[in-house]
Amino acid sequence: MKKILCTLGIIGLLGLVAPAKAITVVEKPMGYITVLTSASESVAPNLANLTFTVETTDVNSQRASERNAQFTKKVINGLKEDLKTDSKSEIKTKNYDLRPNYVKTDKEDEQKILNYTVTNTISVKTSNVDNVGQLITNAINNNVTKVGNVTYSVEETGSDVALNEALTKARKMAEFTANKMGKKIVGIKSIHVNSYQQNSNRAVYASL
């Protein structure tokens, strides 16, 4: 679960009710009061990002590259099939690398090339987070040699639960404070809202 933290800052305008003359009531600004509140909302992750690495080794660099290209194509085709119903999915290749592997010879400080290793990394994003396990299983069956960097996140959900709660708490706190001072809130000077994700929940901070 992801946590969206919302902070809301509200500066309330204090007023003092002057004695009534006839039927006229005059409210004069008497200063400001600032309160800071927070609220959190638990939101299930709706995006998953993961990477797959295809690695091949051969004594011939060209063969190592060709085999890697074949395996990578097979993995990508399998991923596309698994993600064909996910309109938000993305598949990208990155970090292609071909490197020689050396071995020491009988001569001191001398090495020779033993073989070549080619690695190709595939980056995947999916909104079907419940399907991640199956993606990994199918990718391994298609010659993926490494699975890494599996992360989950929350795309904007449009939920105002935490914000509404923070606003309500800020307003009540400002009114309570003003009442204890023998004043009342007659307006709002400014509002500041911050919202971000925190581990497993969604939280909102609000000041008024």
C-alpha positions in Angstrom: 0.0 0.0 0.0 1.1 3.5 -0.7 0.6 6.5 1.6 -0.3 9.9 0.3 0.4 12.6 2.9 -1.4 15.8 2.5 -0.5 18.9 4.5 -2.8 21.9 4.5 -1.8 25.3 5.8 -4.6 27.8 6.4 -4.2 31.3 7.8 -7.5 32.4 9.2 -8.5 36.0 9.7 -9.6 36.8 13.2 -12.3 39.3 13.9 -13.8 41.0 16.9 -17.5 41.9 17.0 -17.9 45.5 18.1 -20.8 46.6 20.3 -24.0 47.0 18.3 -25.4 50.4 17.5 -29.0 50.2 16.5 -29.1 47.2 14.2 -25.6 47.6 12.7 -22.8 45.1 13.6 -19.2 45.9 12.6 -16.5 43.2 12.4 -12.9 44.5 12.5 -9.9 42.4 11.6 -7.9 41.6 14.7 -5.0 39.6 13.3 -4.4 36.1 12.0 -4.1 32.5 13.3 -2.2 29.7 11.6 -2.8 26.0 12.0 -1.2 22.9 10.5 -2.9 19.6 10.1 -2.3 16.3 8.3 -4.4 13.3 7.1 -3.5 10.1 5.4 -5.3 7.7 3.1 -4.3 4.1 2.2 -4.2 3.5 -1.5 -3.3 0.3 -3.2 -0.4 0.5 -5.8 -1.7 0.6 -9.4 1.6 0.6 -11.2 4.5 -1.9 -11.3 7.9 -1.4 -12.8 10.4 -4.2 -13.3 13.4 -5.1 -15.4 14.6 -8.3 -17.1 18.1 -9.1 -18.2 19.0 -11.5 -21.0 22.6 -12.7 -20.9 24.4 -14.9 -23.5 28.0 -16.0 -23.6 30.0 -17.5 -26.6 33.6 -17.7 -27.7 32.5 -15.8 -30.8 31.2 -12.2 -30.1 28.9 -12.2 -33.2 27.2 -15.5 -32.1 26.8 -14.2 -28.6 25.1 -11.0 -30.0 22.9 -13.0 -32.4 21.8 -15.4 -29.6 21.1 -12.5 -27.3 19.0 -10.8 -30.0 16.9 -14.0 -30.5 16.3 -14.5 -26.8 15.5 -10.8 -26.3 13.0 -10.9 -29.1 11.3 -14.0 -27.6 11.1 -12.4 -24.2 9.6 -9.2 -25.6 7.0 -11.0 -27.7 6.0 -13.0 -24.6 5.7 -9.8 -22.6 3.6 -8.2 -25.3 1.2 -11.2 -25.3 0.9 -11.0 -21.5 0.3 -7.3 -21.5 -1.9 -7.0 -24.6 -5.0 -6.1 -22.5 -3.0 -3.4 -20.5 -3.3 -0.1 -22.4 -0.9 1.6 -20.0 1.9 -1.0 -20.3 5.3 0.0 -21.7 8.2 -2.3 -22.8 11.7 -0.8 -23.5 15.1 -2.2 -24.1 18.1 -0.5 -22.4 21.7 -1.0 -21.2 22.9 -3.3 -24.1 26.4 -4.4 -23.3 29.0 -6.6 -25.0 32.2 -7.4 -23.0 35.1 -9.8 -23.4 35.9 -12.2 -20.6 39.6 -12.7 -19.9 41.6 -15.5 -18.4 45.3 -15.6 -17.3 47.9 -17.4 -19.3 51.0 -19.2 -18.2 52.9 -16.0 -18.8 53.1 -13.5 -16.0 50.8 -10.5 -16.3 49.4 -11.8 -19.6 45.7 -12.5 -20.3 43.8 -13.8 -23.3 40.1 -13.5 -24.2 38.2 -16.6 -23.1 34.7 -15.7 -24.5 32.3 -12.8 -24.8 29.2 -12.0 -22.8 26.3 -9.9 -24.1 23.6 -8.5 -21.8 20.4 -6.7 -22.7 18.0 -5.2 -20.2 14.3 -4.9 -20.8 12.3 -2.4 -18.8 8.5 -3.1 -18.2 5.7 -1.0 -16.8 2.3 -2.4 -16.1 -0.9 -1.3 -14.5 -1.9 -4.9 -13.9 0.0 -5.3 -10.6 -1.7 -8.6 -9.9 0.0 -10.0 -13.0 3.6 -9.3 -12.0 4.2 -12.8 -10.7 3.0 -14.4 -14.0 5.1 -11.9 -16.0 8.2 -13.0 -14.1 7.5 -16.7 -14.5 6.9 -16.4 -18.2 10.0 -14.3 -18.7 12.2 -16.8 -17.0 10.7 -19.5 -19.1 11.7 -17.5 -22.2 15.4 -17.4 -21.2 15.6 -14.3 -19.0 18.6 -14.7 -16.7 17.9 -12.0 -14.1 14.9 -10.2 -12.7 15.5 -7.0 -10.8 14.2 -3.6 -9.6 10.6 -4.6 -9.0 8.9 -1.5 -7.7 5.3 -0.4 -7.1 3.8 3.1 -7.2 0.5 4.9 -7.2 -0.6 6.9 -10.2 -2.8 9.9 -9.5 -6.1 8.4 -8.2 -8.2 11.6 -8.1 -9.2 10.8 -4.5 -9.9 13.7 -2.2 -10.5 11.7 1.0 -7.2 12.8 2.7 -7.6 16.4 1.5 -11.1 16.8 2.8 -10.1 15.4 6.1 -7.1 17.7 6.5 -9.2 20.7 5.5 -12.0 19.8 8.0 -9.4 19.3 10.8 -7.7 22.6 10.0 -10.9 24.6 10.0 -12.0 23.1 13.3 -8.7 23.7 14.9 -8.6 27.4 13.8 -12.2 27.9 15.0 -11.5 26.3 18.4 -8.3 28.3 18.9 -10.1 31.6 18.0 -13.0 30.8 20.3 -10.7 30.2 23.2 -9.3 33.7 22.6 -12.8 35.2 22.5 -12.6 35.8 18.8 -14.0 34.2 15.7 -12.8 33.4 12.2 -14.3 35.8 9.7 -12.3 34.7 6.6 -9.3 32.8 5.2 -6.2 34.6 4.2 -4.3 31.7 2.6 -4.3 27.9 2.2 -1.2 25.7 1.6 -1.5 22.0 0.6 1.2 19.4 0.1 0.5 15.9 -1.0 3.0 13.0 -1.4 3.4 9.2 -1.1 4.9 7.6 1.9 5.7 3.9 1.9 2.3 2.2 2.1 -0.1 5.1 2.5 -1.3 8.3 0.8 -1.0 11.3 3.1 -1.9 15.0 2.8 -0.6 17.9 4.9 -2.7 21.0 5.2 -2.2 24.4 6.9 -4.9 27.1 7.2 
